[in-house]
Amino acid sequence: MKMVVYSGYTSLLLALALAPFQGQAADKKVPTISVAKTEASGVASWQPAMGEGLAQMIITEMANLPNFKVLESVALDDLRAERALGESGEVAQSESVKKGQWKGADYTFKSTVTRFGSKEQNIGGGGVPVPTPFGIGGGHFGVHKTENEVQIDWRIIDNASREIVQGATGRAVGVEKGTGFNFGTWGGGGFSNNREFMDSALGKATMKALAQIIDKVKTLDIGPGSRTLNNESQAAQSAAALRNVKGVVKLVDGTEIWVSLGANSGFAKGDKIKIYQPIEKKNKKGEVVATTYEPVAEIILTKVQKDKSMGTYTGSSKIAEDFVAADAAVDIENAQ
């Protein structure tokens, strides 16, 4: 009984200790990445499925990593065919896939096979006599030793800037001794769905190289790419321009202050609004030469509608209708 209580208490403490870190992980934006078909450099062109086959294997492994969100890249024709069903009317418009809904990738994973093959060594095959119960026979024996090697160079590229991400490059080498693979009997198709290849030493060498790549990629701490950062910057600039406006106090109802700034001007619940008392500067003729703004209060919006918002104020300053209201982060002198 004591052990059960202790275990539960320990689990509770562990959960409380990890909670802040789990919250940070949940808040972090995971970048998107697509996997390009693998190319072959200096490797025989007898395998047309190499590029797509290896890319399929990489996608399978990378899809399980928490630091990237993998977007489909080799089955695009299948996805387009699904969209075409809606465009042709065979699928109801309410359930069809619309053009322009695909997500864009921050990065592209690029890989090139620079070594892919087997090297065989014959030991004792040059005429060593075979002993028999009747003496030395006329046969000969030979030991065949095959070494299979797969070498893959890889890198991650920022799609918007074309820059290769620092630290996100490498060369993986997989070596396996044993029976190679007879591509003379290859029936086509991808590597991952061919059991004979996967069971061969060359297939195992391929998986070793891929495992090295995945071990490296899963340690990368890469934020959103230039594409996402540029979009966020443009959105922030547009929002800032939208909120760079002056409003007025429309109603003072006890502690509730209603202002003429709402969702149409980019405001949301939780935003801070400063209230200013306008002071007119007049000359001797009574003409208003300038208007200055004296800050008197700050409210936090708790209710936001399209053209107005409300916040609660509990301070001692007097707020009146037609006082000026503006985003707390905006210089009131520059507001429109």
Buried (B, 14 or more C-beta within 10 A) or exposed (E): EEEEEEEEEEEEEEEEEEEEEEEEEEEEEBBBBBBBBBBBEEBEEEBEBBBBBBBBBBBBBBEEBEBBBBBBBBEEEEEEEEBEBBBEEEBEEEEBBEEEEEEEBBBBBBBBBBBBBBEEEEEEEEEEEEEEEEEEEEEEEEEEEBBBBBBBBBBBBBBBEEEEBEEBBBBBBBBBEBBBBEEEEBEEEBBBEBEEBBEBBBBBBBBBBBEBBBEBBBEBEBEBBBBBBEEEEEEEEEBEEEBBBBBBBBEBEEEBBBBBBBBEBBBEEEBEBBBBBBEEEEEEEEEEEEEEBEBBBBBEBEEBEEEBBBBEBEEEEEBEEEBBBBBBEBEBEEBE
